[in-house]
Amino acid sequence: MNDDSLDTLAQEDLGSKSVEVSWMTSVRHLMANKNFKIFVVTNWIVGSVGVIWQVLNLYLRDLGIDYIALGFLYSIMTIVILLGNLVASYLADNFNRRNLAIITMALNGAGYLILAFAISFEMVALGLLIMSASNFTGQGGTAYIMQIIDRKYGGVAVSLFTLGTVFALGPLFAMAIMFNTGWEFVFIMRVVFFTGAILFGATVIIRILWLESTPIPERDRNSSILRDFISETIRGLKLLLRVFPILVGVMMIDALSDGFYNFSNLFYVNETLEFNIGQIFLMLLITMVVSVPLTLFLGHRFDKRGGKGITIAVYSVIPIALTLLIVAQYIPFIAPDSWVLFLDTVYPGLGVIFSLAFIATAIKTTNDNLWRTVLDSYIQKSLPKADIGKMLGLSTIMVLLVGIISPIFSGFVYSLYEGVPLIIGAIILNIIILIILVTKSIEPRVDVLALEEELKSNHNIQLKE
C-alpha cells in the first residue's frame, strides 16, 4: 500500500481534521504499509541488542582503555560520523534509499562482530570506526521511513521505533542473570556483540528480499556531482535554518550537555557511588519498563496536541534528575536499610530501586527518550520529503560539531576530577535550554506543504521510480 492509499484511508476514517485518531488507529494505518512494517520490525530486531551501548564505556574501560584515550577515540568517531552525515545527506536525496538502508545494517553488523573479539585498542577502534562509517549511508534509512509515512501519524511512527527497546529487556535481564551467576562482564559483552552481529546479518537479508525501493528526487543538474553536492549542501543548510533556527541551536547545546553526561554517568555510578555492574543492569532494565510506554504515549499526544507545552514539561525534569544524581553521594538510599536488604534477598541487587542514583538515572533516561521523540516528531512533520535526507544530515552535523570536542574534554576532566564537574556542567546547559524553551518558540517557521510546493516550483523536482 502506498502513501496515497494511506492518505485515503485516513480521510475516510477521520472525516475531518477535528476528529481525534486513537493510538491503535494510527498504528493500523502505519502498519498497513508493508515497507513501514518491514523497516520497523528490522529495527526492533537490532534494537534488542542496542542496550549494549548504554554500558559500552564500562566495557571499554575493562578492556584497559583509559579515560583520556577513550575520549580521544570518541572524538575520532564523531569526526567520522560528521563526515558521514555530510555525505549521507546528499546520498539520501539522490540515490536509492532502500539500498542505503541495507548497507547501513551490514556495516553495523561488521562492527559488532569485530567488537565481539576485540582484545586491543586497535581492534576496538576498527570496530567502532566501521560502525561510525555506517553514517555515510545512515540518513538513507531515516529519509526512507520518513518519506513513506503520513505526517499526521508522525509522532506515533517515531515512537513505534522506540518500542524496539522493549525487546532489549530480554537480553538485558539475561546479562544481569549471567553477571549474578559469576560470568565476567567482558565475556558477557562479547556474547551480546556476537549475537548482535548475527541479528544485523538477518536484517540485511530481510531488507534485501522484501523491502521495496521508493521514488527518489530527480533534479535538473548542469554541473558535476561535486559542485552539485556543494550547492545542494549550502541550499539545505539555508533551508534548515529557515525552518528551524531556534531548534537547531537548542539541539547543539543539548548535544554538549549529553556529551558531558553520557561520558561520566556510568563511571560515576560505578566508581563514585559504588554500584556494581549487576545493579547497573537492573537500573537500565527497570528504566526501560517505565520509559517505553511513556514514549509511546507522548508520540500520540504530540500528534494530537502539538509540541511546545509537552517540550517544556519533558525538558524541565532533566536538570532535577541530574541534581539528584549529585545528591546521591550524600543520600544513597531513600528507604530504610531493612527494605533494601529485603529486596536484595528477593533478587540480588534489586534493592537498587530504592537508591537515589536509580531514581535520578531513570528520570534522566526516560525524559531523554521523550525529548528525542519530540525532536524527531518535529522534524518528521516539518521538513519537505524530497529534501529530508539532506536536512536530517545537516541537522545532525550541526550537533556533531559540538560532539567533536566534548569527548576529549570530558575524558580529560574525568581523569582529573571524576564525574561531578561534568554533571554540574550538564545541569547548567540544561537550565539554559529550558530558559530558551520557555522564552522562545522552536516551532517551524514555514508551513511544510507550502514549502514543498515552493521547492518543486523553484528547483524543478520530479519523482522517478
C-alpha positions as CSV (number, residue, x, y, z in Angstrom):
1,M,0.0,0.0,0.0
2,N,1.4,3.4,-1.0
3,D,1.3,6.8,0.7
4,D,-1.8,7.9,-1.4
5,S,-3.7,4.8,-0.1
6,L,-2.8,5.6,3.4
7,D,-4.0,9.2,3.0
8,T,-7.3,8.0,1.5
9,L,-7.8,5.6,4.4
10,A,-7.0,8.4,6.9
11,Q,-9.5,10.7,5.3
12,E,-12.2,8.1,5.3
13,D,-11.7,7.3,9.0
14,L,-11.2,10.9,10.1
15,G,-13.8,12.7,8.1
16,S,-12.3,16.0,9.2
17,K,-9.2,17.2,11.0
18,S,-11.1,17.9,14.1
19,V,-11.7,14.2,14.8
20,E,-9.1,12.7,17.1
21,V,-7.4,9.5,16.0
22,S,-6.8,6.8,18.5
23,W,-3.3,5.3,19.0
24,M,-4.4,1.9,17.7
25,T,-6.0,3.6,14.6
26,S,-2.7,5.4,13.9
27,V,-0.8,2.1,14.3
28,R,-3.2,0.3,12.0
29,H,-2.7,2.9,9.3
30,L,1.1,2.8,9.6
31,M,1.4,-1.0,9.6
32,A,-0.9,-1.2,6.5
33,N,2.2,0.0,4.6
34,K,4.3,-3.2,4.0
35,N,7.6,-1.2,3.7
36,F,7.0,0.6,7.0
37,K,6.2,-2.8,8.7
38,I,9.4,-4.4,7.4
39,F,11.5,-1.4,8.3
40,V,10.2,-1.0,11.8
41,V,10.4,-4.8,12.5
42,T,14.1,-5.0,11.4
43,N,14.8,-2.0,13.6
44,W,13.2,-3.8,16.5
45,I,15.4,-6.9,15.9
46,V,18.6,-4.9,16.1
47,G,17.2,-2.7,18.8
48,S,17.0,-5.7,21.1
49,V,20.8,-5.7,21.4
50,G,21.1,-1.9,21.2
51,V,21.1,-1.7,25.0
52,I,24.7,-2.8,24.9
53,W,25.7,0.8,24.0
54,Q,24.5,2.0,27.4
55,V,27.3,0.1,29.1
56,L,29.9,0.5,26.4
57,N,32.0,2.8,28.4
58,L,32.4,0.2,31.2
59,Y,33.2,-2.5,28.6
60,L,36.0,-0.4,27.0
61,R,37.3,0.6,30.4
62,D,37.5,-3.0,31.4
63,L,39.4,-3.8,28.2
64,G,42.1,-1.5,29.5
65,I,41.3,1.8,27.7
66,D,41.9,4.8,29.9
67,Y,39.6,7.8,30.2
68,I,41.7,10.2,28.0
69,A,42.2,7.6,25.3
70,L,38.5,6.8,25.4
71,G,37.6,10.5,25.0
72,F,40.1,10.7,22.1
73,L,38.5,7.6,20.4
74,Y,35.0,9.0,20.8
75,S,36.1,12.3,19.2
76,I,37.7,10.5,16.2
77,M,34.4,8.6,15.9
78,T,32.5,11.9,15.9
79,I,34.6,13.3,13.1
80,V,33.9,10.2,11.0
81,I,30.2,10.4,11.9
82,L,30.2,14.1,11.0
83,L,31.8,13.5,7.6
84,G,29.5,10.5,7.1
85,N,26.4,12.6,7.7
86,L,27.6,15.3,5.4
87,V,27.9,12.8,2.5
88,A,24.8,10.8,3.6
89,S,22.6,13.9,3.4
90,Y,23.4,14.1,-0.3
91,L,23.2,10.4,-1.0
92,A,19.8,10.1,0.8
93,D,18.3,12.6,-1.6
94,N,19.9,11.4,-4.8
95,F,20.3,7.6,-4.6
96,N,18.2,4.6,-3.7
97,R,17.3,4.9,0.0
98,R,16.4,1.2,0.3
99,N,19.9,0.2,-0.7
100,L,21.5,2.8,1.6
101,A,19.4,1.3,4.5
102,I,20.7,-2.2,3.7
103,I,24.4,-1.1,3.6
104,T,23.9,0.7,7.0
105,M,22.8,-2.6,8.6
106,A,25.7,-4.5,7.0
107,L,28.3,-2.1,8.3
108,N,26.9,-2.1,11.8
109,G,26.9,-5.9,11.8
110,A,30.6,-5.9,10.8
111,G,31.4,-3.5,13.6
112,Y,29.6,-5.7,16.2
113,L,31.5,-8.8,15.0
114,I,34.9,-7.0,15.5
115,L,33.9,-5.7,18.9
116,A,32.9,-9.2,20.0
117,F,36.5,-10.4,19.6
118,A,38.4,-7.1,20.3
119,I,41.5,-7.6,22.5
120,S,43.3,-4.3,21.9
121,F,42.8,-0.6,21.4
122,E,43.4,-1.0,17.7
123,M,40.7,-3.6,17.3
124,V,38.2,-1.6,19.3
125,A,39.0,1.5,17.2
126,L,38.5,-0.5,14.0
127,G,35.1,-1.9,15.1
128,L,33.8,1.5,16.3
129,L,35.1,3.3,13.2
130,I,33.4,0.8,10.9
131,M,30.2,1.4,12.7
132,S,30.8,5.1,12.5
133,A,31.2,4.7,8.8
134,S,27.7,3.4,8.6
135,N,26.7,7.1,8.9
136,F,27.8,7.6,5.3
137,T,24.6,5.8,4.3
138,G,22.6,6.1,7.5
139,Q,20.4,9.0,6.5
140,G,19.1,7.0,3.7
141,G,17.2,4.7,6.0
142,T,15.9,7.6,8.1
143,A,14.8,9.5,5.0
144,Y,13.2,6.3,3.6
145,I,11.0,5.8,6.6
146,M,10.0,9.5,6.8
147,Q,9.2,9.5,3.1
148,I,6.7,6.6,3.3
149,I,4.8,7.6,6.4
150,D,1.8,10.0,6.6
151,R,2.8,13.1,8.6
152,K,-0.4,13.0,10.6
153,Y,0.8,9.8,12.2
154,G,4.4,11.0,12.5
155,G,4.6,11.1,16.3
156,V,3.2,7.6,16.7
157,A,5.5,6.4,13.9
158,V,8.6,7.8,15.6
159,S,7.5,6.3,19.0
160,L,7.0,2.9,17.4
161,F,10.7,2.7,16.7
162,T,11.3,3.2,20.4
163,L,9.2,0.1,21.0
164,G,12.2,-1.9,19.9
165,T,13.8,-1.2,23.2
166,V,11.1,-3.5,24.8
167,F,12.8,-6.4,23.1
168,A,16.1,-5.3,24.8
169,L,14.5,-6.3,28.2
170,G,15.3,-9.9,27.4
171,P,19.0,-9.5,26.6
172,L,19.4,-7.1,29.5
173,F,17.8,-9.4,32.0
174,A,19.9,-12.3,30.7
175,M,23.0,-10.1,31.1
176,A,22.0,-9.4,34.7
177,I,21.5,-13.1,35.4
178,M,24.8,-14.1,33.8
179,F,26.6,-11.5,35.9
180,N,25.0,-12.7,39.2
181,T,25.9,-16.3,38.4
182,G,29.5,-15.5,38.0
183,W,30.1,-14.7,34.4
184,E,32.7,-12.0,33.8
185,F,31.4,-8.7,32.4
186,V,33.7,-8.6,29.4
187,F,32.7,-12.1,28.4
188,I,29.0,-11.2,28.7
189,M,29.6,-8.2,26.4
190,R,31.4,-10.3,23.9
191,V,28.4,-12.7,23.7
192,V,26.0,-9.9,23.2
193,F,28.1,-8.2,20.5
194,F,28.4,-11.6,18.6
195,T,24.6,-12.1,18.9
196,G,24.1,-8.6,17.6
197,A,26.3,-9.3,14.6
198,I,24.1,-12.3,13.7
199,L,20.9,-10.2,14.1
200,F,22.3,-7.4,11.9
201,G,23.0,-10.0,9.2
202,A,19.5,-11.3,9.4
203,T,18.0,-7.8,8.9
204,V,20.3,-7.3,5.9
205,I,18.8,-10.5,4.3
206,I,15.2,-9.4,5.2
207,R,15.6,-6.0,3.7
208,I,17.2,-7.3,0.5
209,L,14.4,-9.8,0.0
210,W,11.3,-7.8,0.9
211,L,11.9,-4.1,1.3
212,E,10.8,-2.1,-1.8
213,S,12.5,0.9,-3.3
214,T,10.8,4.3,-3.1
215,P,10.8,7.1,-5.6
216,I,13.8,9.4,-5.4
217,P,14.0,13.1,-6.4
218,E,15.3,13.9,-9.8
219,R,16.6,17.4,-10.3
220,D,18.0,19.3,-13.2
221,R,21.7,19.3,-12.9
222,N,24.1,21.4,-15.0
223,S,27.3,20.7,-13.0
224,S,29.5,17.9,-11.8
225,I,28.5,15.7,-8.8
226,L,31.0,17.6,-6.5
227,R,29.7,21.0,-7.4
228,D,26.1,19.8,-7.2
229,F,26.9,18.3,-3.8
230,I,28.3,21.6,-2.5
231,S,25.4,23.7,-3.9
232,E,22.8,21.3,-2.5
233,T,24.5,21.2,0.9
234,I,24.5,25.0,1.1
235,R,20.9,25.2,-0.1
236,G,19.9,22.5,2.5
237,L,21.6,24.4,5.3
238,K,19.8,27.7,4.4
239,L,16.6,25.8,4.3
240,L,17.1,24.1,7.6
241,L,17.9,27.4,9.3
242,R,14.9,28.9,7.7
243,V,12.6,26.3,9.1
244,F,14.2,25.6,12.5
245,P,16.5,28.5,13.5
246,I,15.9,28.1,17.3
247,L,15.6,24.3,17.3
248,V,19.0,23.8,15.7
249,G,20.7,25.9,18.4
250,V,18.8,24.0,21.2
251,M,20.0,20.7,19.7
252,M,23.6,21.8,19.7
253,I,23.5,22.9,23.3
254,D,21.7,19.7,24.3
255,A,24.4,17.7,22.5
256,L,27.1,19.3,24.6
257,S,25.2,18.6,27.7
258,D,24.6,15.0,26.7
259,G,28.3,14.6,25.9
260,F,29.2,15.5,29.5
261,Y,26.6,13.3,31.0
262,N,27.0,10.2,28.7
263,F,30.7,10.1,29.2
264,S,30.6,10.4,33.0
265,N,27.3,8.8,34.1
266,L,28.1,5.1,34.4
267,F,31.7,5.7,35.5
268,Y,30.2,8.0,38.3
269,V,27.6,5.4,39.3
270,N,30.1,2.5,39.3
271,E,33.2,4.2,40.7
272,T,32.0,7.1,42.9
273,L,28.6,5.8,44.0
274,E,30.0,2.2,44.1
275,F,27.1,0.3,42.4
276,N,28.3,-2.9,40.7
277,I,27.6,-4.0,37.1
278,G,24.7,-6.2,38.1
279,Q,23.0,-3.3,39.9
280,I,23.6,-1.1,36.8
281,F,22.0,-3.7,34.6
282,L,18.9,-3.7,36.9
283,M,18.8,0.2,36.8
284,L,18.7,0.1,33.0
285,L,16.2,-2.8,32.9
286,I,13.6,-1.1,35.2
287,T,14.1,2.2,33.4
288,M,13.2,0.6,30.1
289,V,10.0,-0.8,31.6
290,V,8.9,2.7,32.6
291,S,10.2,4.7,29.6
292,V,8.8,2.8,26.7
293,P,5.1,3.2,27.4
294,L,5.6,6.8,28.3
295,T,7.4,7.4,24.9
296,L,4.6,5.7,23.0
297,F,2.0,7.8,24.8
298,L,3.9,11.0,24.1
299,G,4.2,10.3,20.4
300,H,0.4,10.0,20.1
301,R,0.0,13.0,22.4
302,F,2.3,15.1,20.2
303,D,0.3,14.1,17.1
304,K,-2.9,15.4,18.7
305,R,-1.8,18.5,20.7
306,G,1.3,19.9,19.2
307,G,4.6,20.4,20.9
308,K,5.6,23.5,23.0
309,G,3.8,22.6,26.2
310,I,5.0,19.0,26.0
311,T,8.5,20.0,25.1
312,I,8.8,22.3,28.2
313,A,7.3,19.7,30.5
314,V,9.6,17.0,29.3
315,Y,12.8,19.1,29.5
316,S,12.1,20.7,32.8
317,V,12.6,17.4,34.6
318,I,16.1,16.8,33.3
319,P,18.0,19.3,35.5
320,I,16.2,18.0,38.5
321,A,17.3,14.4,37.7
322,L,20.9,15.5,37.3
323,T,20.9,17.3,40.6
324,L,19.5,14.2,42.4
325,L,22.5,12.3,40.9
326,I,24.9,14.6,42.7
327,V,22.9,14.4,46.0
328,A,23.1,10.6,45.7
329,Q,26.7,10.9,47.1
330,Y,25.2,12.0,50.4
331,I,21.9,10.3,50.4
332,P,22.5,6.9,48.8
333,F,19.0,5.4,49.6
334,I,15.6,6.8,50.3
335,A,14.3,3.8,52.2
336,P,15.4,2.0,55.4
337,D,18.2,-0.4,55.1
338,S,15.9,-3.3,56.0
339,W,13.8,-2.6,52.9
340,V,16.9,-2.6,50.7
341,L,18.1,-5.9,52.3
342,F,14.7,-7.5,51.8
343,L,14.7,-6.8,48.1
344,D,18.3,-8.0,47.8
345,T,17.2,-11.3,49.2
346,V,14.3,-11.5,46.7
347,Y,16.8,-10.9,43.8
348,P,20.4,-9.9,44.1
349,G,20.8,-6.2,43.7
350,L,17.1,-5.4,43.4
351,G,17.3,-3.1,46.4
352,V,18.9,-0.6,44.0
353,I,15.4,0.6,43.1
354,F,15.4,2.5,46.5
355,S,18.6,4.3,45.6
356,L,18.7,7.9,44.6
357,A,21.1,7.1,41.9
358,F,18.5,4.8,40.3
359,I,15.7,7.4,40.6
360,A,17.9,10.1,39.1
361,T,19.2,7.8,36.2
362,A,15.7,6.6,35.5
363,I,14.2,10.0,35.3
364,K,17.0,11.3,33.1
365,T,16.9,8.4,30.7
366,T,13.1,8.4,30.4
367,N,13.0,12.1,29.7
368,D,15.9,11.9,27.3
369,N,13.8,9.3,25.3
370,L,10.8,11.5,25.4
371,W,12.8,14.5,24.3
372,R,14.2,12.7,21.3
373,T,10.7,11.6,20.4
374,V,9.6,15.3,20.5
375,L,12.5,16.4,18.3
376,D,12.1,13.5,15.8
377,S,8.3,14.3,15.6
378,Y,9.0,18.0,14.9
379,I,11.5,17.1,12.2
380,Q,9.3,14.5,10.5
381,K,6.3,16.7,10.4
382,S,8.1,19.9,9.3
383,L,10.7,19.0,6.6
384,P,10.0,18.6,2.9
385,K,10.2,14.9,1.9
386,A,12.2,15.5,-1.2
387,D,15.0,17.1,0.8
388,I,14.5,15.3,4.1
389,G,17.7,13.3,3.8
390,K,19.9,16.4,3.3
391,M,18.2,18.3,6.1
392,L,18.4,15.4,8.5
393,G,22.1,15.0,7.7
394,L,22.7,18.7,8.2
395,S,20.9,18.9,11.5
396,T,23.0,16.0,12.7
397,I,26.1,17.7,11.5
398,M,25.3,20.9,13.5
399,V,25.0,18.7,16.6
400,L,28.2,16.7,15.8
401,L,30.3,19.9,15.5
402,V,29.8,20.2,19.3
403,G,30.4,16.5,19.8
404,I,34.0,16.6,18.4
405,I,35.4,18.5,21.4
406,S,33.1,17.1,24.1
407,P,34.5,13.6,24.5
408,I,38.2,14.8,24.7
409,F,37.3,17.5,27.2
410,S,35.1,15.0,29.2
411,G,37.9,12.4,29.3
412,F,40.4,14.9,30.5
413,V,38.1,16.4,33.2
414,Y,37.1,12.9,34.4
415,S,40.7,11.7,34.7
416,L,41.4,14.7,37.0
417,Y,38.2,15.3,38.9
418,E,35.9,12.3,38.2
419,G,32.2,12.9,37.3
420,V,30.8,15.8,39.4
421,P,32.1,18.7,37.4
422,L,30.8,17.2,34.2
423,I,27.4,16.6,35.7
424,I,27.3,20.2,37.0
425,G,28.2,21.4,33.5
426,A,25.3,19.4,32.1
427,I,22.9,20.9,34.6
428,I,23.9,24.5,33.7
429,L,23.5,23.7,30.0
430,N,20.1,22.1,30.6
431,I,18.9,25.2,32.5
432,I,20.0,27.4,29.6
433,I,18.0,25.2,27.2
434,L,14.9,25.3,29.5
435,I,15.1,29.1,29.5
436,I,15.2,29.1,25.7
437,L,12.2,26.7,25.5
438,V,10.1,29.0,27.8
439,T,11.0,32.3,26.2
440,K,11.4,31.3,22.5
441,S,9.4,29.2,20.1
442,I,11.1,26.2,18.5
443,E,8.2,25.6,16.2
444,P,8.9,25.5,12.4
445,R,8.8,29.0,10.8
446,V,7.5,27.7,7.5
447,D,4.5,25.6,6.6
448,V,5.8,22.3,5.2
449,L,3.2,21.9,2.5
450,A,3.7,25.4,1.2
451,L,7.5,24.8,1.4
452,E,7.2,21.6,-0.7
453,E,5.3,23.4,-3.4
454,E,7.8,26.2,-3.4
455,L,10.7,23.8,-3.8
456,K,9.0,21.9,-6.6
457,S,8.5,25.2,-8.4
458,N,12.0,26.6,-7.8
459,H,14.1,23.5,-8.4
460,N,12.1,21.5,-10.9
461,I,11.9,18.5,-8.6
462,Q,10.2,15.4,-10.0
463,L,9.9,11.9,-8.7
464,K,11.2,9.0,-10.7
465,E,10.9,5.3,-9.9
